[in-house]
Amino acid sequence: MDIVPAHYLYSHVTIDFVQAYFHWFNYLRPAPGPENELKAANDALLARATDDVQREYLRNNTNPLTIHAMCEDYRASASIDLEIDAADIKTGKKIQCPLLTIWAAAGAMGKLYDVLGVWKEEGVNVTGQGLPGNHSLQESAPKETLAAIQQFLRA
């Protein structure tokens, strides 16, 4: 949801991408720098949370192990994952299962990239659409996101 493949992003870096997704680069720094910054930011958000859903979401996102795993995922995306993707691209390997991509039509991904077109280069059976909302479609456009996923699963 609301993303294009990391290898595409890293090989098509623009100032607009860096400004919209600074965290992609910030989280690549060695531990524990980004982890400590995320913990402090999420602790502050948790202290200001106004409902049970926000508190539960942030409870998970203040766990140091969760934060570290998230940063390690970003670190992998810019290292070993790029090597694996390069090998797949070289051999013409594509995603074989049906693939749904949805993105925030008015968000950064929708403005910066032909999201569906990029994903169609990755798979053999790709569908998708831009939706209202922001990067967190499940939160900003839950009904539209659910409808798109249900339609995809029925196909």
Order of alpha helices (4+ residues) and beta strands (2+ residues): alpha-alpha-alpha-alpha-alpha-alpha-alpha-beta-alpha-alpha-beta-alpha-alpha
